[in-house]
Amino acid sequence: MFWQASLYLAHQAPWFWPLVGALLGGVLGSFFACAAHRLPRGLSLRQPPSHCPKCKTILQPPDLIPIFSYLFLKARCRHCQAPIPPQTLAIELATTATGAILAYVVVKALLG
């Protein structure tokens, strides 16, 4: 049933699954950027929650939207204005594009 509904949706709105792939890719990219910052420094991925490395302020949901937060905040912390590394944006863009392309290819293959 789920697969039939998914294929029907792919026929009616071919942009839907690539959009879902892009959103999931962006979320994964945000996690990967966090991991790239924390793991080399021996920091935990679980605690503390996402925060500014300089002022230690816990980030709020609007600060955590992949790509858009980086652009809207002009690559700076909302609280202390510390710069956010450009690698963060690069990782999020790469995984967003990968998710969209992967979803497109999979749906295209399923539709024949």
N, C-alpha and C positions, 0 to 999 in steps of 0.2 A: 504493500500500500504506500509506504513512504517513498519507495523508488519510483512508483508510478506518478505520484504527486510531484516529485522532484523533476522528473523528465517532462511532465506537463508544464511545470513552471519554467524549465529551461527553454521550451518551445515558445511559450508566451512572452517571457521576459528574459531574453538571452543575456542581459547585463546582470541579472540577479546573482548568479553563482560566482562570477568573477568579483562582484562587489563583496560578497561574503568572504571570498578568499582574500581579498585585499584587507578587509577589516581584521580577519584572523591573523594575517601576515603582519599587520601593524602592531597588534597586541604582542605577538611573538617577538617582533623586532624590539619593542620597548623592553621586554624581559631580557633579550639578548644584550641590549645596550647596558642594562643594569648589571647583568652578569659580567660583561666585559670590564666594567668599572670595579666591581666588588671582588671578584675571584682573585685577580692578581694581587690584591692587597690583603688577602686572607680574611675578608669580611663575609658574613653570612648573607645568603640570599633571602632569608626569611625575616630576620630582625636586624635593625629596626626597619619599619616600613619605608617606602620610598621617601627620600629626604634630600635636601640640598647638602652636598658634602661640606660646604663652607659654613653656613649658618645653622645647619642641623634642623631646620624647620621641616616638619612633616608636610609632604605635598598633598594638596587637596585634589579631588576628582578633576576639576577643570585644568589642573596642571599636568595631568597624566594622560591626556589624549594624544596618542602618537601623531607625530608630524605637526598637527595643528597647534599644539601647545608650544612647540619649539618656535614655530613661525610667529604666533601671536605674542609670545613673550620676548620676541626678538633675541632669542638664544641667551636669555639671562634669567636668573632666579627672580621670581616675583617679589621676594622679600628683601634680599641683600644685593641684588643686581650682579651676583657672581656669574661669569660666563658659563654657558652650557657647551661642552665640547661639540664641534661639528660632526664628530664620529657618531654621536647619538642620532643625528638626523640622517646620516648616510646609512646606518644600520636599519633604521626604521623605513626609509625609502626603499632600500634593497629588498627587505622582507615583505613589504607591502606589494611591490611589483611582482615578486616571486609568487606570492599567494594568489594574486589576480591571474597571472599567466598560468599557473598550475591549475587553478579552477577552470579556466577557459579551456585548456587542453583536455582535461578530464571530461568535461561536459561535451566537448566536441567529439571526443572518442566514443562516448556513450551514445550520442545521437547518430553517429555513423556518418 
